[in-house]
């Protein structure tokens, strides 16, 4: 895990979710990316 992951990681997942949903008009399906309530840095990848 890069030391700067906290700075860019969660925002990357949120941006990807937005791009897949809003900008791609769900053409690739419904994004299932969700923030985890406890594992805030790895929760996205655990879904």
Buried (B, 14 or more C-beta within 10 A) or exposed (E): EEEEEEEEBBEEBEEEBEEBBEEEEEEEEEBEBEBEEEEEBEBBEEE
